[in-house]
Amino acid sequence: MDNDKHKLVIIVGSVREGRFGPVVASWIAEQARLHAGFDVDVVDLAEIDIPLTLPAASPKYAGDDYPRPAAMAPLTSALESADAFIVVTPEYNHSYPASLKAAIDWHFTQWTAKPVAFVSYGGAAGGRHAVLHLENVLTELHAVTIRDGLSFPNYYTAWQDGRPLDPQAPGYAKTLFDQLAWWAGALRTARETTPYPA
């Protein structure tokens, strides 16, 4: 990895059949590469076995000894090595998908003192209810949520050929990446200088 770049993990949060998430993730990954501040890795939760049944121990206290399934190792490794995250999420029943909650709950320290931005899509609300819930959850894990995310209301009419029709979308994405890069650099320096007091 280029030391001047930050390791960005983009998480596709939906595993539903016919989901639109991979389209959104592909576009936002393209925007991240154009920004040139990131090395980009896209993690699709549909490709990872994420059980809903959790061990009795907390991942916060178990650390490296937490008993995760072997098939989850690529996800854990990606989260561990990340300097920053983008969560791509739809809105299901006024919140985010169970697959995303399970992926979050199987981990703790991997999120700590790292920035998280959100790209959401949905009906009239554009997935904003899902993001509000995610902000609360990830704050509990000591992550830092980024203010300027992207939201795509009525995505089924607002996208064409894998791209949003709104001509301002790339500009909004640049603002997101500028803020994410700033926080990624500041927090990586802080983590390397002083252990986070979790």
C-alpha positions in Angstrom: 0.0 0.0 0.0 1.2 3.5 -0.8 2.0 5.1 2.6 0.4 8.4 1.4 -2.9 6.6 0.8 -5.4 5.3 3.3 -6.8 1.7 3.2 -10.5 2.2 2.5 -13.0 -0.7 3.0 -16.3 -0.3 1.3 -18.9 -2.7 2.7 -21.9 -3.8 0.7 -24.5 -4.2 3.5 -27.4 -5.9 1.7 -27.5 -9.6 0.9 -31.1 -9.6 -0.4 -31.8 -11.2 -3.8 -31.9 -8.6 -6.5 -30.2 -6.0 -4.3 -29.0 -2.8 -5.8 -26.1 -2.4 -3.3 -23.3 -3.7 -5.6 -24.2 -1.1 -8.2 -23.9 1.7 -5.7 -20.7 0.2 -4.2 -19.1 -0.1 -7.7 -19.8 3.6 -8.4 -18.6 4.8 -5.0 -15.4 2.7 -5.3 -14.8 4.3 -8.7 -15.2 7.8 -7.1 -12.8 6.8 -4.3 -10.1 5.7 -6.8 -10.6 9.0 -8.7 -10.0 10.9 -5.4 -6.6 9.3 -5.2 -6.4 9.4 -1.4 -7.3 5.7 -0.9 -6.4 2.1 -1.7 -9.9 0.6 -2.1 -11.2 -2.8 -1.1 -14.9 -3.7 -1.6 -16.3 -6.3 0.8 -19.6 -7.8 -0.2 -21.4 -9.4 2.8 -23.3 -11.7 0.5 -20.0 -13.5 -0.1 -19.3 -14.2 3.6 -20.9 -16.6 6.0 -22.1 -14.5 8.9 -24.0 -16.5 11.6 -26.6 -14.7 13.7 -25.7 -16.8 16.7 -22.9 -15.1 18.6 -20.4 -16.5 21.2 -21.0 -15.8 24.9 -17.9 -13.7 25.2 -17.8 -10.1 24.0 -15.4 -9.3 21.1 -14.4 -6.2 23.0 -12.8 -8.1 25.8 -11.8 -11.4 24.0 -9.7 -9.5 21.5 -7.7 -11.9 19.2 -9.1 -14.9 21.1 -12.7 -14.2 20.0 -14.0 -17.5 18.4 -15.1 -16.4 14.9 -15.9 -18.9 12.2 -13.0 -19.6 9.8 -15.0 -18.4 6.8 -15.3 -14.9 8.5 -11.5 -14.5 8.4 -11.4 -12.4 5.2 -14.0 -9.9 6.6 -12.1 -9.7 10.0 -8.8 -9.1 8.2 -10.3 -6.4 6.0 -11.8 -4.6 8.9 -8.6 -4.9 10.9 -6.4 -3.5 8.2 -8.7 -0.6 7.3 -8.0 3.0 8.0 -11.5 4.0 7.0 -14.9 2.6 6.0 -17.8 3.3 3.8 -21.0 1.4 4.5 -23.3 1.1 1.6 -26.8 0.3 2.9 -30.4 0.2 1.8 -33.3 0.9 4.2 -35.4 -2.0 5.3 -38.4 -1.3 7.4 -37.0 2.1 8.6 -33.6 0.6 9.4 -30.6 -1.3 8.0 -30.2 -5.0 7.1 -29.7 -7.7 9.6 -26.7 -8.9 7.6 -25.0 -5.6 8.4 -25.8 -5.7 12.1 -24.4 -9.3 12.3 -21.2 -8.2 10.6 -20.8 -5.3 13.0 -21.6 -7.4 16.1 -19.0 -10.1 15.4 -16.3 -7.4 15.7 -15.4 -4.5 18.0 -11.8 -3.3 18.1 -11.7 -3.4 14.3 -14.0 -0.4 14.2 -12.4 1.5 17.1 -11.0 5.0 16.4 -11.6 4.7 12.7 -13.8 6.9 10.5 -17.0 5.6 8.9 -18.9 7.3 6.1 -22.3 6.2 4.7 -23.8 5.8 1.3 -27.5 4.9 1.4 -30.3 4.3 -1.0 -34.0 3.7 -0.7 -37.4 5.1 -1.3 -38.4 8.7 -0.5 -36.0 8.9 2.5 -33.0 7.6 0.5 -32.0 5.3 3.3 -31.5 8.0 5.9 -33.3 6.1 8.6 -30.8 3.3 8.2 -27.9 5.7 8.5 -29.3 7.3 11.7 -29.4 3.9 13.3 -26.0 2.9 12.1 -24.5 6.2 13.5 -25.8 5.2 16.9 -24.4 1.7 16.7 -21.0 2.6 15.4 -20.5 5.4 17.9 -21.0 2.7 20.6 -18.0 0.9 19.1 -15.9 4.1 19.3 -15.9 4.7 15.6 -16.1 8.2 14.2 -19.0 8.8 11.8 -18.6 11.3 9.0 -21.2 14.0 8.6 -21.4 14.3 4.8 -22.6 11.1 3.4 -24.5 10.3 0.2 -28.2 9.5 0.0 -30.1 8.3 -3.1 -33.9 8.6 -2.8 -36.0 6.7 -5.2 -32.9 5.0 -6.5 -34.9 2.9 -9.0 -35.6 6.0 -11.1 -32.5 8.0 -10.1 -29.8 5.8 -11.6 -29.1 4.8 -15.2 -26.4 2.5 -16.5 -24.8 2.1 -13.1 -24.5 5.8 -12.4 -26.6 8.3 -10.5 -28.5 10.8 -12.8 -27.8 13.7 -10.4 -24.9 15.6 -12.0 -23.9 16.9 -8.5 -23.4 13.4 -7.1 -19.6 13.3 -7.9 -19.2 16.6 -6.1 -21.0 15.3 -3.0 -18.8 12.2 -3.2 -15.6 14.4 -3.3 -16.8 16.2 -0.1 -17.3 12.8 1.6 -13.9 11.6 0.5 -12.1 14.8 1.6 -13.6 14.5 5.1 -13.0 10.8 5.2 -9.3 11.2 4.2 -8.8 13.9 6.8 -10.2 11.8 9.6 -8.4 8.7 8.4 -5.1 10.4 8.5 -5.7 12.1 11.9 -7.0 8.9 13.5 -4.3 6.7 12.0 -1.6 9.1 13.4 -3.4 9.1 16.8 -3.6 5.3 16.9 0.0 4.9 16.1 1.0 7.5 18.7 -1.1 6.6 21.6 -3.3 3.5 22.3 -6.9 4.4 22.2 -8.4 4.4 25.8 -11.4 2.2 25.1 
